[in-house]
């Protein structure tokens, strides 16, 4: 298992701080209300909750993977820009799926502990 460098940790913390500072609650609620019935949205919320559950232990590598995935989905800078209808979300959903698959064991532990779906 590779170690995470101090530089990588610092970049992740800077990204976290930027996301917190740029957060728009009204925009987030509107987005949630239009997407809450979609599978990818429940996966997104699951990862977000795992990251924020203080009593659930995640490895540093898993935390960075989740933060990177959530940031990739949220931020407009993507391989395929989000403003392109339908196609713009394909890369986001693909990255989310890869993360869900790679964290399968930790997700099962989380669901078992918190009875989350």
N, C-alpha and C positions, 0 to 999 in steps of 0.2 A: 504494500500500500504506500503510495507516495505521500510525502509530507506537504502541507500547504505552507508556502513561504509567507513571511511577514508582509511582503509587498502585495501578495494576493489577498491576504486578510484585509489590508488597508484599502485596497481597491473595492472589495466587497462592502466594507463599512462605508466608504464614500458613496457607493451606489445606493446603499440602504438609506443614507442620510438624504440624498437627492430625491429618492422616491418619497420619503416622508415629507420633505419640504414642498414637493410639487403636488401632493395629494389634494384632490378636489372632491369633497364628500358628495356634493350634489351630482357631479358627473359619475362618480362611482355608483351611487344609488340608481341612477338612470340606466347605467350599463348593466347592473345586476338584475334589474326588473325585466330587461329585454332578453337576458341570456340565462336566467336561473333554471330553465327547463332543459338545458343542453348538457350532454354528458361531459364535454370538455370543461364546462363551467364548474360542475361538481368536482372534477379532478383538480381544477385550479384551487378551489376552496379547500379541498382536502390537504393539498400541499401547503397552502397558506396557514391552515390550522395546525398542521404538524410543526411547522416552523415556529409558530407562536405559542405552542403549548409548553409552559415552563416546566411541567413535571415529566415531560417526555424527552428522553435522551436521544439525540441525533448526533452522529459523528460530524466532525467539522467538514469533512468532505461532502456528506449528505446535505448539510446546511448550505454550503456554497452551491451545490448543484441545484437545490430548490430555489435559492435566491436568484441564481442566474437564469433559471427557467422562468420564474415569475417576472423578472425584469425583462427578459426577452419578449414575453407575451405583452407586457404592459407598455414598454417603450416602443415608439413608432419606428425606430431604426431596426430593420430586419433584412434578411436576405431578400424576401419579397415584401415590399412595403404594404402596410395594412390598409392603406387607402384604395388599393386595387380590389374591387369587389370580389368576394369569394376566394379568389386565388391568394389574396393578401393574408388570409388567415391560415392557409394550408401549412405553411412552415411553422407557425405558432403551434398548431395542433400536433404536428409531427414531433416537435421538440417536447411538448407536454407528454405525448405518448411515450417517447423514449425515456423520459424521466420517471414516469409512472412505472414502466417496465423495469428500469434499473433499480428502483427503490421498492420493488415488490415485497420483499421480506419485512422491511421496516414499515411499510404501509399496512401489512397484515397485523403486525404487532400493535400499531396505533389503533386500527379498527377494533381489534380484540379488546384493548384496554379502555377505549373511549366509546365503543359501540357506535362509531362514526361510519357514515356511508359516503 
